[in-house]
């Protein structure tokens, strides 16, 4: 049994919906061969739970919330999603991160999924992919395939 670990943060529910639908897709495909452990860092903070060391390799999912600006020479300041970065930094969790999937809205042009790129630079793991808003079925299938290859399933 292989455990797929997903760590995400979701403020308005889009990323939570994507992770839930993608997990369902993976479970339907692989049945009892896998188990999924998904955690929303916002819920950990809300419940007053301490951050902890991840028990194995994980994939991170990060929506983009930036303070104004144009994403080129100003306004690349992360807001609201910072607890995900703190969780990834905690107990060297970043060493177990296989990569990050960014999400956002293309209307933000150059700022589209910028925070995932910033995390990639900061922690040294790759940006695996991106999707808009809740993500479409094609996004679920494509990103699932990347996760399958990372876990060799
Ligand atoms: C205040 C605010 C700022 C945002 N800034 C960006 C941005 O800079 N770049 C981007 O790609 N998407 C941006 N978005 C879009 C969100 O990333 C997108 O709606 C995402 O799906 C939200 O995920 P969540 O529902 O899991 O929180 C912004 C949305 C809001 C409400």
Backbone and ligand atoms as CSV (ligand in chain L), in Angstrom:
chain,resi,resn,atom,element,x,y,z
A,1,UNK,N,N,0.845,-1.203,0.000
A,1,UNK,CA,C,0.000,0.000,0.000
A,1,UNK,C,C,0.885,1.260,0.000
A,2,UNK,N,N,0.648,2.131,-0.968
A,2,UNK,CA,C,1.434,3.361,-1.055
A,2,UNK,C,C,0.588,4.532,-0.558
A,3,UNK,N,N,1.195,5.369,0.281
A,3,UNK,CA,C,0.473,6.551,0.761
A,3,UNK,C,C,0.861,7.769,-0.062
A,4,UNK,N,N,-0.144,8.361,-0.719
A,4,UNK,CA,C,0.067,9.624,-1.425
A,4,UNK,C,C,-0.281,10.736,-0.445
A,5,UNK,N,N,0.638,11.665,-0.262
A,5,UNK,CA,C,0.404,12.744,0.700
A,5,UNK,C,C,0.256,14.078,-0.028
A,6,UNK,N,N,-0.838,14.775,0.265
A,6,UNK,CA,C,-1.093,16.082,-0.340
A,6,UNK,C,C,-1.235,17.117,0.763
A,7,UNK,N,N,-0.492,18.211,0.626
A,7,UNK,CA,C,-0.578,19.307,1.589
A,7,UNK,C,C,-1.017,20.545,0.822
A,8,UNK,N,N,-2.074,21.205,1.278
A,8,UNK,CA,C,-2.594,22.347,0.531
A,8,UNK,C,C,-3.152,23.391,1.478
A,9,UNK,N,N,-3.513,24.528,0.877
A,9,UNK,CA,C,-4.266,25.530,1.631
A,9,UNK,C,C,-5.348,26.031,0.682
A,10,UNK,N,N,-6.517,26.287,1.222
A,10,UNK,CA,C,-7.623,26.714,0.365
A,10,UNK,C,C,-8.456,27.721,1.119
A,11,UNK,N,N,-8.539,28.947,0.588
A,11,UNK,CA,C,-9.284,29.997,1.285
A,11,UNK,C,C,-10.748,30.036,0.868
A,12,UNK,N,N,-11.017,29.849,-0.432
A,12,UNK,CA,C,-12.420,29.920,-0.873
A,12,UNK,C,C,-12.913,28.578,-1.412
A,13,UNK,N,N,-12.127,27.511,-1.195
A,13,UNK,CA,C,-12.627,26.159,-1.478
A,13,UNK,C,C,-12.242,25.564,-2.819
A,14,UNK,N,N,-11.655,26.366,-3.725
A,14,UNK,CA,C,-11.329,25.820,-5.055
A,14,UNK,C,C,-10.254,24.739,-4.986
A,15,UNK,N,N,-9.185,25.024,-4.264
A,15,UNK,CA,C,-8.080,24.060,-4.189
A,15,UNK,C,C,-8.535,22.812,-3.426
A,16,UNK,N,N,-9.341,23.015,-2.382
A,16,UNK,CA,C,-9.878,21.865,-1.626
A,16,UNK,C,C,-10.710,20.983,-2.559
A,17,UNK,N,N,-11.524,21.612,-3.406
A,17,UNK,CA,C,-12.355,20.859,-4.349
A,17,UNK,C,C,-11.471,20.083,-5.326
A,18,UNK,N,N,-10.420,20.734,-5.829
A,18,UNK,CA,C,-9.536,20.061,-6.781
A,18,UNK,C,C,-8.871,18.850,-6.139
A,19,UNK,N,N,-8.334,19.042,-4.948
A,19,UNK,CA,C,-7.621,17.940,-4.270
A,19,UNK,C,C,-8.591,16.786,-3.985
A,20,UNK,N,N,-9.826,17.123,-3.603
A,20,UNK,CA,C,-10.828,16.087,-3.315
A,20,UNK,C,C,-11.185,15.300,-4.584
A,21,UNK,N,N,-11.433,16.038,-5.698
A,21,UNK,CA,C,-11.814,15.360,-6.948
A,21,UNK,C,C,-10.646,14.561,-7.516
A,22,UNK,N,N,-9.436,15.112,-7.413
A,22,UNK,CA,C,-8.267,14.385,-7.906
A,22,UNK,C,C,-8.023,13.121,-7.072
A,23,UNK,N,N,-8.228,13.222,-5.754
A,23,UNK,CA,C,-8.042,12.061,-4.879
A,23,UNK,C,C,-9.040,10.966,-5.245
A,24,UNK,N,N,-10.296,11.376,-5.500
A,24,UNK,CA,C,-11.340,10.423,-5.903
A,24,UNK,C,C,-10.941,9.700,-7.189
A,25,UNK,N,N,-10.446,10.481,-8.151
A,25,UNK,CA,C,-9.999,9.937,-9.439
A,25,UNK,C,C,-8.884,8.904,-9.227
A,26,UNK,N,N,-7.914,9.242,-8.380
A,26,UNK,CA,C,-6.786,8.331,-8.130
A,26,UNK,C,C,-7.256,7.069,-7.401
A,27,UNK,N,N,-8.177,7.241,-6.459
A,27,UNK,CA,C,-8.675,6.077,-5.705
A,27,UNK,C,C,-9.494,5.158,-6.611
A,28,UNK,N,N,-10.288,5.739,-7.510
A,28,UNK,CA,C,-11.061,4.906,-8.443
A,28,UNK,C,C,-10.134,4.103,-9.341
A,29,UNK,N,N,-9.011,4.712,-9.712
A,29,UNK,CA,C,-8.062,4.048,-10.610
A,29,UNK,C,C,-7.239,2.974,-9.913
A,30,UNK,N,N,-6.832,3.247,-8.692
A,30,UNK,CA,C,-5.850,2.367,-8.035
A,30,UNK,C,C,-6.413,1.530,-6.888
A,31,UNK,N,N,-7.654,1.813,-6.520
A,31,UNK,CA,C,-8.317,1.008,-5.491
A,31,UNK,C,C,-7.494,0.865,-4.235
A,32,UNK,N,N,-7.366,-0.381,-3.777
A,32,UNK,CA,C,-6.713,-0.638,-2.491
A,32,UNK,C,C,-5.189,-0.507,-2.527
A,33,UNK,N,N,-4.626,-0.268,-3.713
A,33,UNK,CA,C,-3.161,-0.172,-3.802
A,33,UNK,C,C,-2.638,1.125,-3.181
A,34,UNK,N,N,-3.543,2.111,-3.044
A,34,UNK,CA,C,-3.076,3.395,-2.486
A,34,UNK,C,C,-3.977,3.842,-1.334
A,35,UNK,N,N,-3.399,4.717,-0.526
A,35,UNK,CA,C,-4.203,5.441,0.459
A,35,UNK,C,C,-3.787,6.908,0.353
A,36,UNK,N,N,-4.728,7.785,0.616
A,36,UNK,CA,C,-4.437,9.212,0.446
A,36,UNK,C,C,-4.565,9.941,1.767
A,37,UNK,N,N,-3.537,10.740,2.050
A,37,UNK,CA,C,-3.505,11.538,3.265
A,37,UNK,C,C,-3.416,13.006,2.808
A,38,UNK,N,N,-4.542,13.725,2.904
A,38,UNK,CA,C,-4.569,15.121,2.440
A,38,UNK,C,C,-4.827,16.044,3.620
A,39,UNK,N,N,-4.049,17.106,3.723
A,39,UNK,CA,C,-4.225,18.034,4.849
A,39,UNK,C,C,-4.309,19.482,4.354
A,40,UNK,N,N,-5.332,20.189,4.870
A,40,UNK,CA,C,-5.492,21.614,4.587
A,40,UNK,C,C,-4.868,22.384,5.753
A,41,UNK,N,N,-3.780,23.075,5.474
A,41,UNK,CA,C,-3.043,23.773,6.536
A,41,UNK,C,C,-3.915,24.849,7.198
A,42,UNK,N,N,-4.863,25.407,6.449
A,42,UNK,CA,C,-5.769,26.397,7.048
A,42,UNK,C,C,-6.575,25.772,8.196
A,43,UNK,N,N,-6.970,24.517,8.009
A,43,UNK,CA,C,-7.747,23.827,9.048
A,43,UNK,C,C,-6.881,23.539,10.272
A,44,UNK,N,N,-5.597,23.189,10.041
A,44,UNK,CA,C,-4.675,22.963,11.170
A,44,UNK,C,C,-4.587,24.223,12.023
A,45,UNK,N,N,-4.429,25.371,11.331
A,45,UNK,CA,C,-4.291,26.641,12.044
A,45,UNK,C,C,-5.586,26.964,12.785
A,46,UNK,N,N,-6.721,26.763,12.086
A,46,UNK,CA,C,-8.037,27.060,12.677
A,46,UNK,C,C,-8.280,26.232,13.945
A,47,UNK,N,N,-7.850,24.956,13.876
A,47,UNK,CA,C,-8.061,24.061,15.023
A,47,UNK,C,C,-6.990,24.219,16.104
A,48,UNK,N,N,-6.033,25.127,15.897
A,48,UNK,CA,C,-4.977,25.350,16.872
A,48,UNK,C,C,-3.999,24.189,16.988
A,49,UNK,N,N,-3.919,23.364,15.926
A,49,UNK,CA,C,-3.002,22.214,15.972
A,49,UNK,C,C,-1.579,22.648,15.617
A,50,UNK,N,N,-0.601,21.986,16.236
A,50,UNK,CA,C,0.793,22.273,15.936
A,50,UNK,C,C,1.159,21.717,14.560
A,51,UNK,N,N,2.081,22.390,13.894
A,51,UNK,CA,C,2.636,21.833,12.657
A,51,UNK,C,C,3.485,20.624,13.034
A,52,UNK,N,N,3.669,19.717,12.088
A,52,UNK,CA,C,4.389,18.484,12.397
A,52,UNK,C,C,5.283,18.094,11.225
A,53,UNK,N,N,6.148,17.121,11.493
A,53,UNK,CA,C,7.059,16.641,10.451
A,53,UNK,C,C,6.298,15.642,9.583
A,54,UNK,N,N,6.363,15.803,8.267
A,54,UNK,CA,C,5.671,14.879,7.365
A,54,UNK,C,C,6.312,13.495,7.455
A,55,UNK,N,N,5.456,12.476,7.401
A,55,UNK,CA,C,5.922,11.093,7.552
A,55,UNK,C,C,6.468,10.507,6.252
A,56,UNK,N,N,6.343,11.242,5.156
A,56,UNK,CA,C,6.837,10.737,3.867
A,56,UNK,C,C,6.694,11.792,2.802
A,57,UNK,N,N,7.096,11.456,1.572
A,57,UNK,CA,C,7.063,12.437,0.483
A,57,UNK,C,C,5.645,12.935,0.180
A,58,UNK,N,N,5.564,14.214,-0.175
A,58,UNK,CA,C,4.246,14.818,-0.422
A,58,UNK,C,C,4.299,15.795,-1.593
A,59,UNK,N,N,3.104,16.092,-2.110
A,59,UNK,CA,C,2.945,17.107,-3.150
A,59,UNK,C,C,2.162,18.262,-2.531
A,60,UNK,N,N,2.599,19.498,-2.802
A,60,UNK,CA,C,1.927,20.685,-2.260
A,60,UNK,C,C,1.043,21.334,-3.333
A,61,UNK,N,N,-0.060,21.919,-2.874
A,61,UNK,CA,C,-0.996,22.618,-3.764
A,61,UNK,C,C,-1.222,24.018,-3.204
A,62,UNK,N,N,-0.992,25.027,-4.039
A,62,UNK,CA,C,-0.991,26.405,-3.544
A,62,UNK,C,C,-1.737,27.354,-4.476
A,63,UNK,N,N,-2.880,27.899,-4.014
A,63,UNK,CA,C,-3.538,28.952,-4.797
A,63,UNK,C,C,-2.771,30.266,-4.632
A,64,UNK,N,N,-3.055,31.218,-5.481
A,64,UNK,CA,C,-2.301,32.476,-5.496
A,64,UNK,C,C,-3.147,33.618,-4.949
A,65,UNK,N,N,-2.632,34.280,-3.937
A,65,UNK,CA,C,-3.269,35.491,-3.422
A,65,UNK,C,C,-2.168,36.527,-3.240
A,66,UNK,N,N,-2.199,37.559,-4.080
A,66,UNK,CA,C,-1.147,38.568,-4.004
A,66,UNK,C,C,-1.742,39.940,-3.747
A,67,UNK,N,N,-0.954,40.743,-3.078
A,67,UNK,CA,C,-1.339,42.107,-2.738
A,67,UNK,C,C,-1.130,42.989,-3.956
A,68,UNK,N,N,-2.181,43.225,-4.746
A,68,UNK,CA,C,-2.136,44.179,-5.869
A,68,UNK,C,C,-0.984,43.975,-6.829
A,69,UNK,N,N,-0.521,45.061,-7.444
A,69,UNK,CA,C,0.670,45.041,-8.283
A,69,UNK,C,C,0.478,44.401,-9.637
A,70,UNK,N,N,1.580,44.292,-10.384
A,70,UNK,CA,C,1.505,43.748,-11.748
A,70,UNK,C,C,2.281,42.437,-11.896
A,71,UNK,N,N,2.902,41.979,-10.815
A,71,UNK,CA,C,3.588,40.689,-10.881
A,71,UNK,C,C,4.910,40.735,-11.621
A,72,UNK,N,N,5.284,41.886,-12.126
A,72,UNK,CA,C,6.557,41.991,-12.850
A,72,UNK,C,C,7.571,42.727,-11.980
A,73,UNK,N,N,7.299,44.009,-11.714
A,73,UNK,CA,C,8.256,44.760,-10.911
A,73,UNK,C,C,7.672,45.284,-9.600
A,74,UNK,N,N,6.426,44.945,-9.326
A,74,UNK,CA,C,5.884,45.249,-7.995
A,74,UNK,C,C,4.683,44.351,-7.736
A,75,UNK,N,N,4.253,44.327,-6.458
A,75,UNK,CA,C,3.035,43.605,-6.116
A,75,UNK,C,C,3.152,42.103,-6.191
A,76,UNK,N,N,4.266,41.557,-5.746
A,76,UNK,CA,C,4.364,40.094,-5.704
A,76,UNK,C,C,4.321,39.601,-4.255
A,77,UNK,N,N,3.679,40.392,-3.402
A,77,UNK,CA,C,3.653,40.074,-1.969
A,77,UNK,C,C,2.531,39.081,-1.654
A,78,UNK,N,N,2.942,37.919,-1.147
A,78,UNK,CA,C,1.980,36.868,-0.795
A,78,UNK,C,C,1.099,37.307,0.383
A,79,UNK,N,N,-0.211,37.085,0.258
A,79,UNK,CA,C,-1.117,37.284,1.393
A,79,UNK,C,C,-1.945,36.013,1.582
A,80,UNK,N,N,-2.386,35.777,2.773
A,80,UNK,CA,C,-3.341,34.710,3.134
A,80,UNK,C,C,-2.810,33.273,3.064
A,81,UNK,N,N,-1.933,32.990,2.130
A,81,UNK,CA,C,-1.480,31.595,1.985
A,81,UNK,C,C,-0.192,31.306,2.760
A,82,UNK,N,N,0.357,32.294,3.445
A,82,UNK,CA,C,1.647,32.126,4.134
A,82,UNK,C,C,1.740,30.897,5.050
A,83,UNK,N,N,0.649,30.467,5.718
A,83,UNK,CA,C,0.784,29.278,6.572
A,83,UNK,C,C,1.256,28.038,5.818
A,84,UNK,N,N,0.945,27.927,4.518
A,84,UNK,CA,C,1.444,26.756,3.780
A,84,UNK,C,C,2.975,26.795,3.730
A,85,UNK,N,N,3.537,27.990,3.478
A,85,UNK,CA,C,4.997,28.132,3.449
A,85,UNK,C,C,5.612,27.811,4.805
A,86,UNK,N,N,4.910,28.234,5.867
A,86,UNK,CA,C,5.427,27.954,7.221
A,86,UNK,C,C,5.410,26.451,7.505
A,87,UNK,N,N,4.355,25.778,7.045
A,87,UNK,CA,C,4.273,24.321,7.241
A,87,UNK,C,C,5.385,23.617,6.458
A,88,UNK,N,N,5.629,24.088,5.233
A,88,UNK,CA,C,6.650,23.459,4.384
A,88,UNK,C,C,8.051,23.680,4.966
A,89,UNK,N,N,8.239,24.866,5.611
A,89,UNK,CA,C,9.542,25.163,6.223
A,89,UNK,C,C,9.720,24.399,7.545
A,90,UNK,N,N,8.591,24.067,8.203
A,90,UNK,CA,C,8.637,23.450,9.535
A,90,UNK,C,C,9.329,22.078,9.479
A,91,UNK,N,N,10.235,21.840,10.408
A,91,UNK,CA,C,10.917,20.537,10.567
A,91,UNK,C,C,11.510,20.034,9.244
A,92,UNK,N,N,11.985,20.980,8.426
A,92,UNK,CA,C,12.577,20.622,7.123
A,92,UNK,C,C,11.621,19.829,6.225
A,93,UNK,N,N,10.329,20.065,6.361
A,93,UNK,CA,C,9.366,19.355,5.512
A,93,UNK,C,C,9.664,19.542,4.028
A,94,UNK,N,N,10.247,20.695,3.667
A,94,UNK,CA,C,10.516,20.952,2.243
A,94,UNK,C,C,11.390,19.866,1.613
A,95,UNK,N,N,12.190,19.198,2.432
A,95,UNK,CA,C,13.074,18.145,1.895
A,95,UNK,C,C,12.271,16.953,1.385
A,96,UNK,N,N,11.047,16.818,1.874
A,96,UNK,CA,C,10.199,15.697,1.447
A,96,UNK,C,C,9.186,16.116,0.379
A,97,UNK,N,N,9.241,17.380,-0.028
A,97,UNK,CA,C,8.258,17.856,-1.004
A,97,UNK,C,C,8.715,17.488,-2.417
A,98,UNK,N,N,7.877,16.723,-3.110
A,98,UNK,CA,C,8.217,16.263,-4.462
A,98,UNK,C,C,8.015,17.376,-5.486
A,99,UNK,N,N,7.230,18.376,-5.124
A,99,UNK,CA,C,6.973,19.494,-6.019
A,99,UNK,C,C,5.668,20.165,-5.653
A,100,UNK,N,N,5.393,21.287,-6.356
A,100,UNK,CA,C,4.217,22.085,-6.017
A,100,UNK,C,C,3.354,22.300,-7.256
A,101,UNK,N,N,2.034,22.277,-7.044
A,101,UNK,CA,C,1.080,22.577,-8.114
A,101,UNK,C,C,0.455,23.927,-7.771
A,102,UNK,N,N,0.607,24.902,-8.666
A,102,UNK,CA,C,0.042,26.229,-8.429
A,102,UNK,C,C,-1.372,26.311,-8.974
A,103,UNK,N,N,-2.179,27.195,-8.370
A,103,UNK,CA,C,-3.487,27.465,-8.965
A,103,UNK,C,C,-3.762,28.951,-8.890
A,104,UNK,N,N,-4.653,29.413,-9.745
A,104,UNK,CA,C,-4.956,30.835,-9.794
A,104,UNK,C,C,-5.944,31.126,-10.893
A,105,UNK,N,N,-5.836,32.354,-11.404
A,105,UNK,CA,C,-6.771,32.835,-12.415
A,105,UNK,C,C,-5.936,33.584,-13.466
A,106,UNK,N,N,-6.065,33.179,-14.728
A,106,UNK,CA,C,-5.230,33.778,-15.784
A,106,UNK,C,C,-5.503,35.268,-15.993
A,107,UNK,N,N,-6.637,35.770,-15.452
A,107,UNK,CA,C,-6.891,37.211,-15.550
A,107,UNK,C,C,-5.798,38.017,-14.853
A,108,UNK,N,N,-5.057,37.373,-13.953
A,108,UNK,CA,C,-3.979,38.063,-13.243
A,108,UNK,C,C,-2.682,38.108,-14.046
A,109,UNK,N,N,-2.757,37.667,-15.315
A,109,UNK,CA,C,-1.635,37.778,-16.262
A,109,UNK,C,C,-0.317,37.292,-15.671
A,110,UNK,N,N,0.653,38.219,-15.542
A,110,UNK,CA,C,1.992,37.812,-15.077
A,110,UNK,C,C,1.999,37.306,-13.639
A,111,UNK,N,N,0.946,37.613,-12.902
A,111,UNK,CA,C,0.881,37.139,-11.518
A,111,UNK,C,C,0.253,35.752,-11.426
A,112,UNK,N,N,-0.116,35.186,-12.590
A,112,UNK,CA,C,-0.768,33.866,-12.573
A,112,UNK,C,C,0.147,32.840,-11.898
A,113,UNK,N,N,-0.313,32.261,-10.817
A,113,UNK,CA,C,0.416,31.192,-10.101
A,113,UNK,C,C,1.826,31.603,-9.673
A,114,UNK,N,N,2.018,32.893,-9.444
A,114,UNK,CA,C,3.362,33.383,-9.115
A,114,UNK,C,C,3.899,32.825,-7.789
A,115,UNK,N,N,3.026,32.656,-6.803
A,115,UNK,CA,C,3.523,32.215,-5.487
A,115,UNK,C,C,4.106,30.800,-5.557
A,116,UNK,N,N,3.513,29.935,-6.375
A,116,UNK,CA,C,4.076,28.583,-6.516
A,116,UNK,C,C,5.492,28.669,-7.083
A,117,UNK,N,N,5.700,29.598,-8.031
A,117,UNK,CA,C,7.057,29.771,-8.592
A,117,UNK,C,C,8.010,30.303,-7.516
A,118,UNK,N,N,7.503,31.204,-6.676
A,118,UNK,CA,C,8.349,31.745,-5.592
A,118,UNK,C,C,8.724,30.646,-4.596
A,119,UNK,N,N,7.791,29.763,-4.271
A,119,UNK,CA,C,8.083,28.652,-3.347
A,119,UNK,C,C,9.118,27.710,-3.964
A,120,UNK,N,N,8.993,27.484,-5.266
A,120,UNK,CA,C,9.936,26.607,-5.958
A,120,UNK,C,C,11.367,27.147,-5.818
A,121,UNK,N,N,11.510,28.468,-5.993
A,121,UNK,CA,C,12.822,29.121,-5.853
A,121,UNK,C,C,13.304,29.070,-4.411
A,122,UNK,N,N,12.375,29.357,-3.499
A,122,UNK,CA,C,12.737,29.463,-2.082
A,122,UNK,C,C,13.155,28.113,-1.501
A,123,UNK,N,N,12.424,27.041,-1.877
A,123,UNK,CA,C,12.664,25.742,-1.239
A,123,UNK,C,C,13.443,24.761,-2.116
A,124,UNK,N,N,13.531,25.027,-3.408
A,124,UNK,CA,C,14.315,24.157,-4.284
A,124,UNK,C,C,13.595,22.912,-4.767
A,125,UNK,N,N,12.258,22.947,-4.828
A,125,UNK,CA,C,11.529,21.837,-5.461
A,125,UNK,C,C,10.835,22.366,-6.721
A,126,UNK,N,N,10.448,21.465,-7.634
A,126,UNK,CA,C,9.911,21.954,-8.914
A,126,UNK,C,C,8.436,22.371,-8.853
A,127,UNK,N,N,8.056,23.279,-9.764
A,127,UNK,CA,C,6.630,23.518,-10.035
A,127,UNK,C,C,6.203,22.395,-10.974
A,128,UNK,N,N,5.284,21.560,-10.517
A,128,UNK,CA,C,4.893,20.385,-11.308
A,128,UNK,C,C,3.893,20.756,-12.389
A,129,UNK,N,N,2.987,21.691,-12.063
A,129,UNK,CA,C,1.916,22.025,-13.010
A,129,UNK,C,C,1.104,23.175,-12.419
A,130,UNK,N,N,0.054,23.591,-13.147
A,130,UNK,CA,C,-0.861,24.609,-12.630
A,130,UNK,C,C,-2.254,24.372,-13.193
A,131,UNK,N,N,-3.241,24.962,-12.544
A,131,UNK,CA,C,-4.619,24.907,-13.053
A,131,UNK,C,C,-5.361,26.162,-12.606
A,132,UNK,N,N,-6.456,26.453,-13.323
A,132,UNK,CA,C,-7.248,27.633,-12.979
A,132,UNK,C,C,-8.437,27.268,-12.107
A,133,UNK,N,N,-8.693,28.098,-11.129
A,133,UNK,CA,C,-9.869,28.012,-10.253
A,133,UNK,C,C,-10.041,26.602,-9.652
A,134,UNK,N,N,-11.186,25.939,-9.960
A,134,UNK,CA,C,-11.399,24.591,-9.394
A,134,UNK,C,C,-10.746,23.504,-10.217
A,135,UNK,N,N,-10.269,23.858,-11.419
A,135,UNK,CA,C,-9.658,22.857,-12.298
A,135,UNK,C,C,-10.704,22.062,-13.054
A,136,UNK,N,N,-10.375,21.692,-14.288
A,136,UNK,CA,C,-11.267,20.898,-15.144
A,136,UNK,C,C,-10.833,19.435,-15.090
A,137,UNK,N,N,-11.669,18.567,-15.688
A,137,UNK,CA,C,-11.342,17.133,-15.692
A,137,UNK,C,C,-9.972,16.871,-16.336
A,138,UNK,N,N,-9.674,17.611,-17.409
A,138,UNK,CA,C,-8.363,17.451,-18.062
A,138,UNK,C,C,-7.214,17.749,-17.098
A,139,UNK,N,N,-7.399,18.778,-16.268
A,139,UNK,CA,C,-6.354,19.126,-15.282
A,139,UNK,C,C,-6.189,17.978,-14.282
A,140,UNK,N,N,-7.331,17.425,-13.845
A,140,UNK,CA,C,-7.284,16.326,-12.871
A,140,UNK,C,C,-6.529,15.136,-13.461
A,141,UNK,N,N,-6.853,14.799,-14.716
A,141,UNK,CA,C,-6.195,13.641,-15.343
A,141,UNK,C,C,-4.700,13.890,-15.548
A,142,UNK,N,N,-4.357,15.067,-16.069
A,142,UNK,CA,C,-2.943,15.374,-16.356
A,142,UNK,C,C,-2.111,15.404,-15.058
A,143,UNK,N,N,-2.627,16.068,-14.028
A,143,UNK,CA,C,-1.857,16.205,-12.787
A,143,UNK,C,C,-1.807,14.862,-12.051
A,144,UNK,N,N,-2.877,14.077,-12.141
A,144,UNK,CA,C,-2.860,12.724,-11.554
A,144,UNK,C,C,-1.743,11.888,-12.179
A,145,UNK,N,N,-1.608,11.991,-13.496
A,145,UNK,CA,C,-0.551,11.208,-14.169
A,145,UNK,C,C,0.832,11.601,-13.670
A,146,UNK,N,N,1.026,12.907,-13.449
A,146,UNK,CA,C,2.340,13.348,-12.937
A,146,UNK,C,C,2.575,12.790,-11.533
A,147,UNK,N,N,1.526,12.776,-10.737
A,147,UNK,CA,C,1.660,12.255,-9.372
A,147,UNK,C,C,1.917,10.744,-9.406
A,148,UNK,N,N,1.228,10.049,-10.297
A,148,UNK,CA,C,1.462,8.606,-10.441
A,148,UNK,C,C,2.928,8.337,-10.784
A,149,UNK,N,N,3.488,9.147,-11.660
A,149,UNK,CA,C,4.879,8.860,-12.036
A,149,UNK,C,C,5.840,9.221,-10.902
A,150,UNK,N,N,5.514,10.244,-10.109
A,150,UNK,CA,C,6.374,10.585,-8.955
A,150,UNK,C,C,6.397,9.469,-7.921
A,151,UNK,N,N,5.250,8.780,-7.765
A,151,UNK,CA,C,5.149,7.714,-6.763
A,151,UNK,C,C,5.352,6.321,-7.374
A,152,UNK,N,N,5.678,6.311,-8.673
A,152,UNK,CA,C,5.879,5.019,-9.375
A,152,UNK,C,C,4.684,4.083,-9.242
A,153,UNK,N,N,3.496,4.597,-9.496
A,153,UNK,CA,C,2.313,3.723,-9.456
A,153,UNK,C,C,1.625,3.737,-10.816
L,1,LIG,C1,C,-7.844,38.763,-3.336
L,1,LIG,C2,C,-7.476,37.758,-4.407
L,1,LIG,C3,C,-6.239,37.866,-5.015
L,1,LIG,C4,C,-5.860,36.951,-6.015
L,1,LIG,N1,N,-4.635,37.087,-6.620
L,1,LIG,C5,C,-4.294,36.216,-7.617
L,1,LIG,C6,C,-3.046,36.361,-8.274
L,1,LIG,O1,O,-2.254,37.254,-7.990
L,1,LIG,N2,N,-2.730,35.450,-9.247
L,1,LIG,C7,C,-3.568,34.422,-9.609
L,1,LIG,O2,O,-3.210,33.623,-10.489
L,1,LIG,N3,N,-4.766,34.275,-8.999
L,1,LIG,C8,C,-5.154,35.142,-8.023
L,1,LIG,N4,N,-6.367,34.996,-7.404
L,1,LIG,C9,C,-7.254,33.872,-7.799
L,1,LIG,C10,C,-7.176,32.709,-6.832
L,1,LIG,O3,O,-5.862,32.164,-6.767
L,1,LIG,C11,C,-8.139,31.610,-7.307
L,1,LIG,O4,O,-9.464,32.075,-7.162
L,1,LIG,C12,C,-7.969,30.288,-6.569
L,1,LIG,O5,O,-8.741,29.311,-7.218
L,1,LIG,C13,C,-8.394,30.386,-5.107
L,1,LIG,O6,O,-8.179,29.132,-4.489
L,1,LIG,P1,P,-8.945,28.708,-3.143
L,1,LIG,O7,O,-10.444,28.793,-3.434
L,1,LIG,O8,O,-8.522,27.310,-2.899
L,1,LIG,O9,O,-8.551,29.638,-2.063
L,1,LIG,C14,C,-6.760,35.904,-6.420
L,1,LIG,C15,C,-8.021,35.818,-5.793
L,1,LIG,C16,C,-8.378,36.732,-4.807
L,1,LIG,C17,C,-9.755,36.603,-4.171
